[in-house]
């Protein structure tokens, strides 16, 4: 029995490590952790078999499933410190859900190669922000957008995040700090937005993948249930640690380190897409 499990051990360790890192990053930066989960999961999906052309869809759908639990755990930790703006969560939710629906439908229309390129491009843009966060330092207004502006920003956030399998925290933090919210309050609230994105995103990727042949073992549509369970179990442990660190550590150096990681991931994903 032990010998039969040995081939699975490296992949299991990688999933556990990805969950720990994703949870800490989620709590620290207000993100969902998808920038950690998606590349890690794409790397280990060959061990689960299935069609290589569907790996990007499965990795993104599974990432959204893990974000449901990671973001919920993170926002609970931030809420205990009174840092979450629930009015923003309520007013943005309908538009985010509509945007997620559009993003999921678009994901169904593109193949795995194109989806990998979209992910790599999105990660590259986020890497630039973390390394040199120019926009986040500029306050352009003293209140959050309303009306059609809010609908456009929230809907675009939902669509972009569902395409990349992320919680949208980076963009949300930029918007909120530009509108006069403190960085700690923005990070805490962004964690809640990740949960709002992840729930319809997970359902959507599961539905659009139903009936797809040759999916990796244990997949419900484009959501791999064993992978999501393993990653979520460890990410929920470290999300409160990240949230505590967000309120006590200087964010500047940590953001630059994370930005360099994202830059590395972007290069690897572009390379994988180029040689696919």
C-alpha positions as a LaTeX table, in Angstrom:
\begin{tabular}{lrrr}
\hline
Residue & $x$ (\AA) & $y$ (\AA) & $z$ (\AA) \\
\hline
Unk1 & 0.00 & 0.00 & 0.00 \\
Unk2 & 2.82 & 2.36 & 0.96 \\
Unk3 & 4.68 & 1.64 & $-2.25$ \\
Unk4 & 1.56 & 2.41 & $-4.29$ \\
Unk5 & 1.29 & 5.84 & $-2.66$ \\
Unk6 & 4.92 & 6.83 & $-3.26$ \\
Unk7 & 4.36 & 8.17 & $-6.83$ \\
Unk8 & 1.68 & 10.50 & $-5.45$ \\
Unk9 & 3.79 & 11.85 & $-2.61$ \\
Unk10 & 5.58 & 14.71 & $-4.51$ \\
Unk11 & 2.28 & 15.99 & $-5.88$ \\
Unk12 & 0.62 & 15.80 & $-2.47$ \\
Unk13 & 3.48 & 17.72 & $-0.86$ \\
Unk14 & 3.32 & 20.34 & $-3.64$ \\
Unk15 & $-0.43$ & 20.81 & $-3.10$ \\
Unk16 & $-0.01$ & 21.17 & 0.66 \\
Unk17 & 2.78 & 23.72 & 0.17 \\
Unk18 & 0.75 & 25.65 & $-2.40$ \\
Unk19 & $-2.15$ & 25.80 & 0.06 \\
Unk20 & 0.04 & 27.12 & 2.87 \\
Unk21 & 1.54 & 29.81 & 0.62 \\
Unk22 & $-1.81$ & 30.76 & $-0.93$ \\
Unk23 & $-3.47$ & 31.13 & 2.47 \\
Unk24 & $-0.73$ & 33.35 & 3.86 \\
Unk25 & $-0.70$ & 35.52 & 0.72 \\
Unk26 & $-4.49$ & 35.78 & 0.85 \\
Unk27 & $-4.48$ & 37.11 & 4.38 \\
Unk28 & $-1.48$ & 39.35 & 3.86 \\
Unk29 & $-2.44$ & 41.04 & 0.59 \\
Unk30 & $-6.22$ & 40.58 & 0.48 \\
Unk31 & $-5.96$ & 38.32 & $-2.57$ \\
Unk32 & $-7.53$ & 34.92 & $-3.07$ \\
Unk33 & $-4.27$ & 33.04 & $-3.61$ \\
Unk34 & $-4.94$ & 32.07 & $-7.22$ \\
Unk35 & $-1.58$ & 33.42 & $-8.36$ \\
Unk36 & $-0.02$ & 30.67 & $-6.24$ \\
Unk37 & $-2.57$ & 27.89 & $-6.82$ \\
Unk38 & $-3.00$ & 28.04 & $-10.62$ \\
Unk39 & 0.67 & 27.58 & $-11.66$ \\
Unk40 & 1.25 & 25.00 & $-8.92$ \\
Unk41 & $-1.80$ & 23.01 & $-9.97$ \\
Unk42 & $-0.94$ & 23.13 & $-13.67$ \\
Unk43 & 2.48 & 21.70 & $-12.78$ \\
Unk44 & 1.04 & 18.68 & $-10.93$ \\
Unk45 & $-2.05$ & 17.95 & $-13.06$ \\
Unk46 & $-0.15$ & 15.47 & $-15.29$ \\
Unk47 & $-0.03$ & 13.15 & $-12.27$ \\
Unk48 & $-3.84$ & 13.04 & $-12.36$ \\
Unk49 & $-3.98$ & 12.26 & $-16.08$ \\
Unk50 & $-6.47$ & 13.69 & $-18.54$ \\
Unk51 & $-6.18$ & 15.88 & $-21.62$ \\
Unk52 & $-3.33$ & 18.41 & $-21.40$ \\
Unk53 & $-5.44$ & 20.88 & $-23.38$ \\
Unk54 & $-7.88$ & 21.16 & $-20.46$ \\
Unk55 & $-5.30$ & 21.72 & $-17.71$ \\
Unk56 & $-5.60$ & 25.53 & $-17.73$ \\
Unk57 & $-9.39$ & 25.36 & $-17.35$ \\
Unk58 & $-9.16$ & 22.79 & $-14.55$ \\
Unk59 & $-6.45$ & 24.73 & $-12.71$ \\
Unk60 & $-8.46$ & 27.97 & $-12.85$ \\
Unk61 & $-11.74$ & 26.32 & $-11.83$ \\
Unk62 & $-10.03$ & 24.50 & $-8.97$ \\
Unk63 & $-8.28$ & 27.70 & $-7.86$ \\
Unk64 & $-11.65$ & 29.46 & $-7.60$ \\
Unk65 & $-12.95$ & 26.58 & $-5.47$ \\
Unk66 & $-10.06$ & 26.97 & $-3.02$ \\
Unk67 & $-10.56$ & 30.75 & $-2.90$ \\
Unk68 & $-14.06$ & 30.24 & $-1.47$ \\
Unk69 & $-12.55$ & 28.82 & 1.70 \\
Unk70 & $-9.35$ & 30.87 & 1.81 \\
Unk71 & $-11.13$ & 34.21 & 1.36 \\
Unk72 & $-13.82$ & 33.33 & 3.88 \\
Unk73 & $-11.20$ & 32.43 & 6.47 \\
Unk74 & $-9.22$ & 35.57 & 5.67 \\
Unk75 & $-12.18$ & 37.95 & 5.87 \\
Unk76 & $-13.22$ & 36.43 & 9.19 \\
Unk77 & $-9.77$ & 37.16 & 10.60 \\
Unk78 & $-9.87$ & 40.75 & 9.31 \\
Unk79 & $-13.46$ & 41.26 & 10.53 \\
Unk80 & $-12.40$ & 40.45 & 14.08 \\
Unk81 & $-10.19$ & 43.54 & 13.83 \\
Unk82 & $-13.13$ & 45.61 & 12.54 \\
Unk83 & $-11.38$ & 46.30 & 9.24 \\
Unk84 & $-13.94$ & 44.98 & 6.71 \\
Unk85 & $-16.24$ & 47.45 & 4.95 \\
Unk86 & $-19.38$ & 45.38 & 4.52 \\
Unk87 & $-21.22$ & 48.22 & 2.76 \\
Unk88 & $-18.78$ & 47.90 & $-0.15$ \\
Unk89 & $-19.26$ & 44.13 & $-0.24$ \\
Unk90 & $-23.06$ & 44.50 & $-0.41$ \\
Unk91 & $-23.12$ & 47.24 & $-3.06$ \\
Unk92 & $-20.52$ & 45.61 & $-5.32$ \\
Unk93 & $-21.82$ & 42.03 & $-5.12$ \\
Unk94 & $-24.49$ & 42.08 & $-7.89$ \\
Unk95 & $-22.15$ & 43.61 & $-10.45$ \\
Unk96 & $-19.28$ & 41.30 & $-9.53$ \\
Unk97 & $-21.50$ & 38.23 & $-9.95$ \\
Unk98 & $-22.63$ & 39.43 & $-13.39$ \\
Unk99 & $-19.02$ & 40.03 & $-14.38$ \\
Unk100 & $-18.01$ & 36.56 & $-13.17$ \\
Unk101 & $-20.75$ & 35.05 & $-15.33$ \\
Unk102 & $-19.40$ & 36.85 & $-18.38$ \\
Unk103 & $-15.85$ & 35.76 & $-17.59$ \\
Unk104 & $-16.86$ & 32.10 & $-17.22$ \\
Unk105 & $-18.69$ & 32.16 & $-20.56$ \\
Unk106 & $-15.64$ & 33.71 & $-22.21$ \\
Unk107 & $-13.41$ & 31.05 & $-20.66$ \\
Unk108 & $-15.58$ & 28.38 & $-22.26$ \\
Unk109 & $-15.01$ & 29.93 & $-25.70$ \\
Unk110 & $-11.20$ & 29.96 & $-25.55$ \\
Unk111 & $-8.90$ & 26.93 & $-25.59$ \\
Unk112 & $-6.34$ & 26.03 & $-22.96$ \\
Unk113 & $-3.47$ & 27.68 & $-24.85$ \\
Unk114 & $-5.26$ & 31.03 & $-25.06$ \\
Unk115 & $-6.35$ & 30.79 & $-21.43$ \\
Unk116 & $-2.74$ & 30.19 & $-20.37$ \\
Unk117 & $-1.66$ & 33.30 & $-22.29$ \\
Unk118 & $-4.44$ & 35.34 & $-20.65$ \\
Unk119 & $-3.31$ & 34.14 & $-17.23$ \\
Unk120 & 0.34 & 34.90 & $-17.97$ \\
Unk121 & $-0.53$ & 38.41 & $-19.18$ \\
Unk122 & $-2.68$ & 39.11 & $-16.13$ \\
Unk123 & 0.04 & 37.87 & $-13.78$ \\
Unk124 & 2.60 & 40.08 & $-15.52$ \\
Unk125 & 0.45 & 43.17 & $-14.98$ \\
Unk126 & $-0.07$ & 42.28 & $-11.33$ \\
Unk127 & 3.68 & 41.71 & $-10.91$ \\
Unk128 & 4.38 & 45.24 & $-12.14$ \\
Unk129 & 1.90 & 46.60 & $-9.62$ \\
Unk130 & 3.46 & 44.77 & $-6.67$ \\
Unk131 & 7.00 & 45.75 & $-7.69$ \\
Unk132 & 6.15 & 49.41 & $-8.41$ \\
Unk133 & 2.66 & 50.21 & $-7.03$ \\
Unk134 & 2.28 & 53.62 & $-8.64$ \\
Unk135 & $-1.53$ & 53.64 & $-8.86$ \\
Unk136 & $-2.07$ & 52.60 & $-5.26$ \\
Unk137 & $-0.24$ & 55.73 & $-4.06$ \\
Unk138 & $-2.54$ & 58.15 & $-5.86$ \\
Unk139 & $-5.80$ & 59.21 & $-4.23$ \\
Unk140 & $-8.16$ & 60.50 & $-6.90$ \\
Unk141 & $-11.37$ & 60.67 & $-4.87$ \\
Unk142 & $-12.63$ & 60.61 & $-1.29$ \\
Unk143 & $-15.47$ & 58.13 & $-1.86$ \\
Unk144 & $-16.04$ & 54.87 & $-3.70$ \\
Unk145 & $-17.52$ & 54.90 & $-7.22$ \\
Unk146 & $-21.28$ & 54.70 & $-7.61$ \\
Unk147 & $-23.79$ & 54.20 & $-10.44$ \\
Unk148 & $-22.46$ & 53.03 & $-13.80$ \\
Unk149 & $-18.87$ & 53.59 & $-12.74$ \\
Unk150 & $-19.29$ & 51.12 & $-9.88$ \\
Unk151 & $-21.08$ & 48.67 & $-12.18$ \\
Unk152 & $-18.29$ & 48.87 & $-14.75$ \\
Unk153 & $-15.44$ & 48.53 & $-12.25$ \\
Unk154 & $-17.08$ & 45.73 & $-10.25$ \\
Unk155 & $-18.24$ & 43.87 & $-13.37$ \\
Unk156 & $-14.81$ & 44.14 & $-14.97$ \\
Unk157 & $-13.21$ & 42.93 & $-11.74$ \\
Unk158 & $-15.46$ & 39.88 & $-11.71$ \\
Unk159 & $-14.83$ & 39.01 & $-15.36$ \\
Unk160 & $-11.06$ & 39.49 & $-15.14$ \\
Unk161 & $-10.77$ & 37.51 & $-11.90$ \\
Unk162 & $-12.83$ & 34.55 & $-13.11$ \\
Unk163 & $-10.72$ & 34.29 & $-16.27$ \\
Unk164 & $-7.53$ & 34.12 & $-14.20$ \\
Unk165 & $-8.84$ & 32.04 & $-11.30$ \\
Unk166 & $-8.01$ & 34.74 & $-8.75$ \\
Unk167 & $-9.86$ & 36.61 & $-6.02$ \\
Unk168 & $-9.38$ & 40.04 & $-7.57$ \\
Unk169 & $-7.86$ & 41.47 & $-4.41$ \\
Unk170 & $-5.02$ & 43.33 & $-6.11$ \\
Unk171 & $-7.31$ & 45.38 & $-8.33$ \\
Unk172 & $-9.81$ & 45.92 & $-5.53$ \\
Unk173 & $-7.10$ & 47.23 & $-3.18$ \\
Unk174 & $-5.87$ & 49.66 & $-5.85$ \\
Unk175 & $-9.40$ & 51.00 & $-6.44$ \\
Unk176 & $-10.15$ & 51.38 & $-2.74$ \\
Unk177 & $-6.87$ & 53.10 & $-1.86$ \\
Unk178 & $-7.33$ & 55.46 & $-4.81$ \\
Unk179 & $-10.72$ & 56.32 & $-3.32$ \\
Unk180 & $-9.39$ & 57.20 & 0.10 \\
Unk181 & $-9.59$ & 53.88 & 1.97 \\
Unk182 & $-6.63$ & 52.95 & 4.14 \\
Unk183 & $-4.45$ & 50.06 & 2.95 \\
Unk184 & $-5.46$ & 47.87 & 5.90 \\
Unk185 & $-9.19$ & 48.45 & 5.33 \\
Unk186 & $-8.77$ & 47.90 & 1.59 \\
Unk187 & $-6.94$ & 44.58 & 2.08 \\
Unk188 & $-9.54$ & 43.37 & 4.57 \\
Unk189 & $-12.48$ & 44.27 & 2.32 \\
Unk190 & $-10.78$ & 42.81 & $-0.77$ \\
Unk191 & $-10.66$ & 39.44 & 0.98 \\
Unk192 & $-14.47$ & 39.50 & 1.13 \\
Unk193 & $-14.70$ & 40.37 & $-2.56$ \\
Unk194 & $-12.65$ & 37.24 & $-3.28$ \\
Unk195 & $-15.36$ & 35.08 & $-1.72$ \\
Unk196 & $-18.06$ & 36.82 & $-3.78$ \\
Unk197 & $-16.05$ & 36.12 & $-6.96$ \\
Unk198 & $-15.17$ & 32.54 & $-6.08$ \\
Unk199 & $-18.65$ & 31.14 & $-5.38$ \\
Unk200 & $-20.27$ & 31.83 & $-8.79$ \\
Unk201 & $-16.92$ & 31.25 & $-10.50$ \\
Unk202 & $-16.60$ & 27.76 & $-9.05$ \\
Unk203 & $-20.18$ & 26.87 & $-9.96$ \\
Unk204 & $-19.68$ & 28.25 & $-13.46$ \\
Unk205 & $-16.46$ & 26.33 & $-14.17$ \\
Unk206 & $-18.03$ & 23.14 & $-12.85$ \\
Unk207 & $-21.03$ & 23.57 & $-15.15$ \\
Unk208 & $-19.19$ & 24.51 & $-18.34$ \\
Unk209 & $-16.88$ & 21.53 & $-17.89$ \\
Unk210 & $-19.61$ & 18.92 & $-17.43$ \\
Unk211 & $-19.45$ & 16.31 & $-20.15$ \\
Unk212 & $-15.91$ & 17.25 & $-21.20$ \\
Unk213 & $-14.04$ & 13.99 & $-21.90$ \\
Unk214 & $-10.62$ & 13.03 & $-20.49$ \\
Unk215 & $-10.59$ & 15.36 & $-17.51$ \\
Unk216 & $-8.09$ & 14.70 & $-14.68$ \\
Unk217 & $-9.13$ & 12.13 & $-12.09$ \\
Unk218 & $-11.55$ & 13.47 & $-9.48$ \\
Unk219 & $-12.85$ & 16.39 & $-11.54$ \\
Unk220 & $-16.39$ & 17.74 & $-11.43$ \\
Unk221 & $-16.47$ & 19.71 & $-14.65$ \\
Unk222 & $-13.43$ & 21.98 & $-14.57$ \\
Unk223 & $-13.11$ & 21.75 & $-10.76$ \\
Unk224 & $-10.80$ & 19.07 & $-9.38$ \\
Unk225 & $-12.33$ & 18.10 & $-6.04$ \\
Unk226 & $-9.36$ & 16.28 & $-4.40$ \\
Unk227 & $-6.95$ & 19.08 & $-5.34$ \\
Unk228 & $-9.32$ & 21.76 & $-4.09$ \\
Unk229 & $-9.85$ & 19.93 & $-0.79$ \\
Unk230 & $-6.13$ & 19.50 & $-0.12$ \\
Unk231 & $-5.22$ & 23.10 & $-0.96$ \\
Unk232 & $-8.17$ & 24.57 & 0.94 \\
Unk233 & $-7.40$ & 22.54 & 4.07 \\
Unk234 & $-3.94$ & 24.07 & 4.42 \\
Unk235 & $-4.72$ & 27.56 & 3.11 \\
Unk236 & $-7.35$ & 28.01 & 5.81 \\
Unk237 & $-4.66$ & 27.41 & 8.41 \\
Unk238 & $-2.34$ & 30.17 & 7.19 \\
Unk239 & $-4.88$ & 32.80 & 6.08 \\
Unk240 & $-5.30$ & 34.15 & 9.66 \\
Unk241 & $-1.50$ & 34.31 & 9.99 \\
Unk242 & $-1.32$ & 36.42 & 6.85 \\
Unk243 & $-4.10$ & 38.66 & 8.11 \\
Unk244 & $-2.22$ & 39.20 & 11.38 \\
Unk245 & 0.96 & 39.97 & 9.46 \\
Unk246 & $-0.90$ & 42.51 & 7.31 \\
Unk247 & $-1.67$ & 44.54 & 10.42 \\
Unk248 & 1.85 & 44.36 & 11.88 \\
Unk249 & 4.46 & 44.13 & 9.11 \\
Unk250 & 5.62 & 46.85 & 6.66 \\
Unk251 & 3.91 & 45.92 & 3.37 \\
Unk252 & 6.45 & 47.50 & 0.98 \\
Unk253 & 9.27 & 44.88 & 1.01 \\
Unk254 & 6.79 & 41.99 & 1.12 \\
Unk255 & 4.93 & 43.32 & $-1.91$ \\
Unk256 & 8.14 & 43.61 & $-3.93$ \\
Unk257 & 9.13 & 40.04 & $-3.08$ \\
Unk258 & 5.68 & 38.81 & $-4.10$ \\
Unk259 & 5.93 & 40.90 & $-7.28$ \\
Unk260 & 9.18 & 39.15 & $-8.22$ \\
Unk261 & 7.49 & 35.81 & $-7.65$ \\
Unk262 & 4.63 & 36.84 & $-9.93$ \\
Unk263 & 7.12 & 37.98 & $-12.57$ \\
Unk264 & 8.78 & 34.55 & $-12.43$ \\
Unk265 & 5.39 & 32.82 & $-12.74$ \\
Unk266 & 4.47 & 35.00 & $-15.71$ \\
Unk267 & 7.67 & 34.10 & $-17.55$ \\
Unk268 & 7.15 & 30.37 & $-16.90$ \\
Unk269 & 3.53 & 30.51 & $-18.09$ \\
Unk270 & 4.46 & 32.44 & $-21.24$ \\
Unk271 & 7.17 & 29.86 & $-21.88$ \\
Unk272 & 4.74 & 26.97 & $-21.40$ \\
Unk273 & 2.23 & 28.57 & $-23.77$ \\
Unk274 & 4.93 & 29.30 & $-26.36$ \\
Unk275 & 6.22 & 25.71 & $-26.45$ \\
Unk276 & 2.81 & 24.08 & $-26.09$ \\
\hline
\end{tabular}
